[in-house]
Each structure stands twice: as C-alpha cells, then as structure tokens.
C-alpha cells in the first residue's frame, strides 16, 4: 500500500515562496517517477513537474520553468517542490503522485498510479 502525504501549502503574497513536501511510503521507489500536479475547481488537472527517483532527471511545465524546483531525498523518502516567484495563477491544490514504472518522465496524469490528498496553495495579489 503506497501512501503519499503532502504538506507545506499555505497563503503567500505574489513573489513569495513556498516549499511543498511529499512523504512517500509503502514500497521501494527505485523504478519510479514522482510528479507534482495542481488543480483549480472547475479546471483540468495540470502537470507541474516530475523527477525520476533513481537519477533525479527532471522535467517542468513551461508555466513554472525557472520558478519551481523539484527534488527528492532518497533517505527521507520525500519529494519536494520549491516554489519561488509565486503568482496568483499558481493558486491551486497541489498533488503529489507516483508513476511506479517511471523510468521515463511523463506529463500524463493517467500514467501515475498513486496520488496524495493534496495541499492548498493560495497566492494573493
């Protein structure tokens, strides 16, 4: 049983920063890719970033490239999303996800096998 628990969301001003954490448990993630997605009510789920567990190869959505940084700690079994220069458009519920056979990154939400409950990020103007 894989469990993902997000934390670190909150309310920040435009231009501020937040660091999201996703604590992962339940299996060895050596073959996996970890992803961050976000969703606003009434809109489709949007890919944000992904990282392979073994090599830390990363890929970002154009909308966050240069502002967000995804990383992982293999000892702590945690994936992070450092968010800088936040904009109101970044306001969403952010979800951590695992693609079990994620040796290659994917932006397709349907390719991810497990999802966390999400953490709210609100950026005020």
C-alpha angles and dihedrals in degrees: 000000000000118000127189121189120188125202141162102070123135148124119305138164125251108282094026130119139238133181116213122200130200117195110204127198142158104066148022108278098197093119095039140101120215120213141189120213132174135205137191120199109272094017134094121262110268129212114237111170144331137200132189113237098222104042103018092233107168140202129184139197112250090241093064103028111128093016105059128053125196120201140161137214111211093194096051093037089229134134120203136201113201108198119195133172090024120200131198087250088066091066107120146105107281119215130196117215140180128219099198094202093039104141085132121046120246133189093199112108090205090065092063117091105196133033137193126227094256137239125240120242117188122183115192124208 
